[in-house]
Amino acid sequence: MKKNLQEFIASGILELYVLGDTSDEEDAEVLIMSSKFPAEIAHEIMEISMALEYFSLENAVEPSARLRENLFSKFFHQGNAADKSAPQSRKYPRPASEIPRLTHFSKIEDYTDWFDPEDLITPADFKGARIKLLGQTAEMTTMLICATAIEGEVHHEHYERLLVIEGSCDVIVENKVFSFHKGDFIDIPLHKWHDVVITSAMPCKAILQRIPV
């Protein structure tokens, strides 16, 4: 079974799936493998999504001041003309350099300027993990993660911290179980294998920060 899983991962289908370039038959294959190996497939999708986000940031082209001003002006007028009863996406997210570092005193409202309510919506049959990059600086990377399963891992090169927004989970570190719910802060220790088990009926959603050692 593990050999079949590795062959599936090596096939490149998951990369196409993340890019939205799979056929209906390939989508069905991803769903089948996700039902057999939920944690492993969720982990691969998360890693692929992060790699694509990093690539986009590294290769992004900074627009000129004049072009940026024209675009902002255009978006502003479009936003004013839009239907106010419809959900509105945030037009001007604050810069990544202003994202607060997660601590025991962090609150959910400290981070709502960097994501929209729509980012928390998942389909009824959602399985696996979905990740959205909120900001990246030399000091840390901040993401929004929605997950029903997360594969265990160990960190040697970065600290990992989370703030639960919705749902609940258990973090298991060296056979010790720690339970977390909405508003709780999670500090993953370095050099220790840990598993994350989603305990809520809904996907667990959290702010995730990775800080280089």
N, C-alpha and C positions, 0 to 999 in steps of 0.2 A: 504493500500500500504506500509506504514512504517513497519507494522508487517511482511509482506512478505520480505521486505528488511532485517530486523533483523534476520529472520529465515535463509535467504540466507547467511548472514555474519556468523551466528553461525554454519552453516553446515560444515565449514572447507574447502569448495571448493576453496576459495581465497588463502588459504595457499598452497594448492596443485598447484594452478595456478601459483603462484610466483615461486614455485620449479620446474615448468615445468613438472608436473606429472599428468596432467588432460587428460581426454579422449577428443575426438572430440566433443562429446555431451556436456561435461562439459565446454569446451571452448566456444561453442555456447551459453550456458547458461550464462556464464560470460559476453559475448558480449551483450546479451539481457538486462541483469541487468545494464550494463554500460550505455546503451542507455537510460534506464529509470531513473537511478540515477547516472549520471556521476560524480558529485562532491563527493558523499558518497563512491562510489566504488573506485574512485581514491585515496581518503583519506585512505581507508582501505588497499589498495595495497601498498601505500607508508609506512604506519605504519608497515605492515608485512615485507616489504623489509628491513626497518631499523632494525627491531628486529632481523632478520636473519643475517644482517651484523654485528650487535653488538655481537650476539652469536658467530659468526665466529671469531671475533677479541678476545673475551674473552677466547676462547678455542683454539686459535692458539698456535702451538708449535714452539718455536724459534729454527731454525736449528743450528747445530754446525758451527763454523767458517770454518772448512774444507769442510763441505757439501755445505755451502753457496758459497764458493769460486769455488768449482767444478761446481755447477749449473750455476753461473754467467759466468764461462768460456765456458760452453757448449752453453748457450744462445747466447753468443757473437759470437762464431764461426758459429752457425746456422744463426744468423742475417746477418753476412757477406756473407753467401752463398745464402741467399734468393734473390728472384727476386726484384731488386731495383725499378722496375716500379710499383710494387704492393704496396698498402698502408701498412705502417709499424707501428705496435703498439710500444709504448714506452717501452723499455726493462727495464729501470732502473728509475722508478719514484722516485722523491726526497722524503725524509722522511716527515711524517706528521708534525713533529716538526718544519719544515721550512715553512709550509703554512702560508702566511701572514694573519693577521686578517683583515676582511673587514672594510673599512672606506669610508668616502666621497671621498677620494683621490684614491681609488683602481681603477685599470685598468684591463681589461680582460686578457691582456698578462701577468699579474702578476701570473695567475693561470694555464696557459696552460701547465706547467710542470707536472701537476697532472692528466691530462686527455688527451685522444686521440681524434682527429677529428671524428673518427668513433662513439664515445660516443654521439655525437650530432645528429646522423642520426636516424630518426624515420620513420616507415612505413607511406605510404600515408593515410592509414585508422587508424592511431594511435589515441587512445582516452584514457583519464584518466591521470595517472601519472607514471613516471618511475624515480627511484632514484638510484644513485650510490654513495657509500661511498668513498670519496677521502682520508680521513685521520681522525684519532681520537686521541686526547690527553686529559689529565685531564682538560686542559683549554678550549677546544672547539672541536666540531665535524663539519667537512666540507664535504659537499655533492654536487653532481651535480644533478639537478632536471630538468626533461622535463615534461611538463604538458599541458593539454588542459582544465583541471578543477581542482580546489583545494577547499576543503571544508573549511568553516570558522571555526575559533578557537580563543582561548585566551591563552596567555602564562603567567604563574606565576613563573615558576622555571628556565626559561632560556630566554636570549635575542635571537631574530631571525633577521638575517641580510642577504640580498641578493644582488647579482650583476647580472644584466640581461645580458646574452650573446647573445641571439637571441629572436626575437619576442617582444611582449609588453603586459602589463597588467595594470589593475587598482587595487589599494589597497584601500578598503573602511574601514575607521576607524571612528566610531561614526557618520555615515552619511556624512562624508567628503571624497571626492574622490580624490585620488592622482594617476596620470598617470605616467607610467615608460616605457622606451624604452631601446634599446641596449646601454650598457655602464652605465646605471643609477644604483645608490646605493639605497637600500631600508632598512630602519631601522624600524622594527616593535616594537611599544611601548608595555611595560609590562602592564598586567592587563586590557587590552582593547580588546574587541571582534573585530576581523577584518575579512573581506572577501577579497579574491583575485579573480578577474575576468580576464580571459585571453581575450585580445582584438585583438590579431593578428590572421590572418588566419592560420598561422603555430603554432605549440606548442611553448609555452614560455619556454626558457631554461635559467637556472641561477645557479650561485654558491650560495649555501645556507650554512650559518653557524649558529650553535646553541651554545651559550655561557652561561654556568651556572651563575646564579645570585650570 
